């Protein structure tokens, strides 16, 4: 079974949503535990650490961000955020605070299951310490710093190379503008999102077959980018 019996902790105050999630996730072969508040969620996670936490940002007792930050003090496995349509800013903040991904309510179960599969693949199937990363027709030899598209070496500037390898390292995961700016240009640098867009556009021209319809660097509207995971 693709879900591998992984244990998922759902922290969500709305009982109908919890019930729906439990039924659907169990159908898909996951083991599910539930918590209806931030306090209970933190206690449940500490008591029996799950393989993934699904965390609603709108909890009655605590700010979801606080729950997230408390979890991230020790919890390394994936955290998926459930956010409401009017919580755009909180969603970005949660990703900045170490959440792996999100779905926006109302979400489809198919979408949530797909996100879970990607998150678990990253958490449990990190490849051997090879020096070559291959996604689709794109190949990066990290030791030699050579990037090939369909077997042909291409030239990247140092910033483009750093941006590409940062994205590939986190393939499948949503990366916020702030995260990428910090990783590529460093914490002191106050580069604007505009700057990032320019470099992403340049990179797309070099690695994408059709940069208007990118296959690798996908735009997450208002949030950042997601590098295709396969
Ligand atoms: Ca809620």
Boltz pocket constraint, residues with backbone or C-beta under 6 A from the ligand:
constraints:
  - pocket:
      binder: B
      contacts: [[A, 12], [A, 13], [A, 14], [A, 56], [A, 57], [A, 58], [A, 59]]
      max_distance: 6.0
